[in-house]
Amino acid sequence: MSLRAALSSALTLGLVAALGTGCVELAGSSAGAAGDAVPPAAVAGSALEALASVEVRGRAPRSGYERDLFGDGWVDTDRNGCDTRNDVLARDLTGETFQPGTRDCVVLTGTLADPYSGRTIAFRRGEGTSEAVQIDHVVALSDAWQKGAQRWDTARRTAFANDPLNLLAVDGPLNQGKGDGDAATWLPPNRSYRCAYVARQVAVKLTYGLWMTTAERAAASTVLGTCPDQPLPARDVSPAQQEPPSATPAAPAGPYADCAAVRAAGAAPIREGDPGWNAALDRDGDGVGCEG
């Protein structure tokens, strides 16, 4: 047998064997053609369905961001006598104990079933031990700043930073490693929790009118596509919790005619690139209009 014939025979036998094990698909077959994969249909009321309502825009500059712009640390926004950190610890830990004389407010010990790592973590309040469990802003404050929160007042940013919907008790080192990452740059190592995690991010961004970048939206869609019936999380608030701030007003159909219209829509100050931008609104040419 010639060398060419031998190679041809070997290739044919190899292809047949591979086809028999399902390892190779013929080019042009309906199963392997590019673009044939159909994403699962979103279930009504699911996070995947809600994702379609999140606005997609570019990331604004991080310049000007400071943690204090979102309030001075943990604030008792629900007026129950406990700061938000202790509220979340009491909600997310099991077997918790409290410091005497604090009316079951200051959490001393407890056990966390950490959603990010899947591990069980013992919490003990004190220097050098409290850091093992931290409170994560699911939508990071810096991420929010770059996707709409720059335009909020301090009261709204403080409410956002202390909203239980956006807070989880989690593994401290993982929280530090996350930084201000969004779904495109950071997901929990515990894969079984990713659907719930991304669904919570969608709920937060819809509640507060924050947007996503193209990459973030694609990453969220990929995760939720594996669980098309994943529901949005219910708001976890006490009866005294204030109603969440209203979402950012809907984008206008065209440019605003004047600053009176901008203020009436709650969009002042308006920046170049914002929906409804009109260069005539920027009298001093600094890229910001109706700031007076």
N, C-alpha and C positions, 0 to 999 in steps of 0.2 A: 504494500500500500504506500502511495506517495505521502510525503510530509503534509501537503495541502489537504489530501483526502483524510488523513488521520486527524488533523486539527478540526476539520469540518465535522467529522463523526463525533469527536469529543465534545465539541460545542453543542451539537444537537442533543447528545445524551445528557449533558449537564443541564440544558434548558428544560428538557422533559422532566428530569428529576426535580428541578426547582419548582416547576409548575405543579408537580404532584404533591409537593409539600405546601403549596400556597405562598411561596416566598417571592415569586416573580409574577408580574402582571404584564401582559402584552401591551405594547404601546398602542393607544387608540381604543383600548377596551373601555366599556362604559364604567367599570369599577375604578380604573386608574387614570382616566382622563383628567387633566388639570382643570380646576374650576368646577368639578362636578359635586364637591362636598357642599351640602346644604346645611346652613346653621339651623339649630333647633328653633322651632317657633316659640316665642315668648308666651308664657301663660299669663292670662289676664290677672292684673294685680301683682305681678312678680317684679322683682328688682330688675330683671332684664327688660321688661316692658317699660319700666320707669326710666331706665337709662336713656331711652330715646328722647326723653324730655329735658335732659341735661344739656345746657348750651356748650358748644365747642368753640373755643377761642385760643389765641396765643397766650402764653404766660407773660404777665406784666413784670417789670423789674422788681427785684427784692429790696432795692434801695429804700431806706426809710423804715424798714421793719425793726421793731423792738418788742420784746415780750410784754413790756409794761403797757403797750398800746391796747392789749387785750385784758386790761385790769391788773390790779396789784395782787398777783398770786391767786390762791383759791378763795372764792367769795361765796358767802351764804346767799345765793340768788333766790333760793326757794323759801328763805326766811323760816327755816325749821330749827335754827339755833346751832347747826353744824356746818362747817365749811365743806365745800364740794369734794375735796379729797377724801375726807372721812365718810361722806355719804356714799361715794363709789366703793370704797373699801368694804363698808357694811353691806352693800348690795352684792358685790362680787365674791367676797370671801365666805367660807362656811366655818362654823364652829368659832365664830369671832368672840372675843372678850373685850370689854370696854374699861376705860380708866374710871375708877370710882369718882363720883361727884360730877360727872360730865353729862348725866342724863342719857347714857348710852350713845354718846357722840364720838368720843376719841377712841378709835380702835387700837387695842394693844396687841392682840395676836389673832391669828386665823390661818386658814388654809386656802390657797388659790389653786384651782384647776386651770392652769394657764392656757388660754386659747391659742396663743401664738406659738408655743413650743410643744404643747400637749403634755407638759410635765406637771407634777404636783409640787407646789412651792410653799414652804412654811413662812408665814409673815410674823415678824416680831418687831414691834416699834422700838426704835432706839438708834443711837448713833452707830453707824456702820452696819446696821441690819435692816433699817427701813427701806434702803435702796434696792433690796432684792425684789420688791414689788413696787412698781411705779404706775402712775395713771397716764395712759396714753391718750393724746388727742388723735382719734382715728383719722380725721382730716387735720393734718398738722396746721398749727397757727400760721407758720410761714407760708405754707402752701395756700391757705385761705387768703393771706395777704396778697399773694401774687395772682389770685383768681377771683377778685371782687371785693375783698374786705377792706382794701385801701379806701374805699368810698364810704365806709360805714362810720358812724360816730362811736365814741368810746363805750356808750351804754350797750350798743348792739354787739360790739366786739367782746365785751365782758360777758354778755349773755351767751355768746357762742362758745367762749372758752370754758364756761361752766355748765354747758348743756349736757345732761347725762346721756343724751342720744349720741354724743360725739366722744364719750369717755369710756375707757375700759381699764380695769386693773390687769396688769400684764407683767411678764418677766422683765425686770429692770434692764439688764444688759441688752436684750433684744429691742427694747424701747429706745435705748440710746443709739443702737446701730441703725434704727429706722430713720432717725433724723427727721427731715421734712419731706421724705419721699412720698410720692403718690403711687397709684396702682401700677404705673409703668416702670417704676424704679424700685419698689419694695413690696413684697407680699410676705405674710407669715410663713415661716418654715413648715408649720403644721398645715399640710395641704388640705386636710379635711375641714379646716376652718376658713379657707380662702373665700368660699362662696358667701358665707355670713359676713366676713370682713368687708368684701367689696360691696355687698348689699347695704351695709351700714354707711359706707362712704357715699353711695348713691343717695341714700335717704338724707344724709346731712347736706349734701350739695343742693338737693332739690329744696329742702326746707329753708335754706339760707340764700338761695339764688346764686350760688357759686358755680363757676364753669369748670370744664375739663379741657385739657389739651387734646389734640388729635391722638397722640400716643397713649395718653391716659385712658381715653375713651375706648381705644382699640384693646388695651390690656383688660379693662373692666369687662368688655364684651366677650373676650376670650374666656375669662374666668366664669362669668355668668352663663355662657353658652354651654358649660358642662352641667349646669343645674338650673334649667330654664324655669323651674317652678319655685326657686328660692324666693321667699317673701321678703318684703322690706321689714326691718325691725320696727316693733311698736315703740312709741315714745315712752320712755321710762321716767316718769316725773311724779312727784308727790302732788296732792291736791292743791298745795299752795304755790306750785311752780307757775311762774308767769307764762303767758302764751308766747310761743316763739315769735321772733321778729318776722314781719312779713317779708316775703321774697322780693328780690329786686324787681322793679317794675318791668313789664314786658317791653321789648324793644319797639320803638316807634316805626311807623311805616316808611318814614323818610326823615330828612334833617329837621331839627327843631327850628321854628321860625325865629324865635328870640329867647332871651333868658327867662322871661316870664313862663314860657311853655316848658322850659327845662326844669324850673323850680316846681311848677305844678305837677310834673311827672315824678318829682322826687329824685331827679338825676343830677342835681347840682352838687359840687362843681363837675363839669363835664370835661373829659380829656380827649385829645385827638385820638381817633381810632374807636372811641366809644360809639355805641348805636345812637344815631341821631345827631352826630357831630356836624357842626356847621362852622366853617372857618370864620364866619362873621361874628361868632360868639366870642372869639378870642381876640379881644381888642389890643392886648399888649404883646401878642405874638409869642407867648411862653408855652403854648400847647395846652393850656388849661383855660376853659371858658366859664363864665358865670360864677366866678369864685367869690364875688363880693357879697 
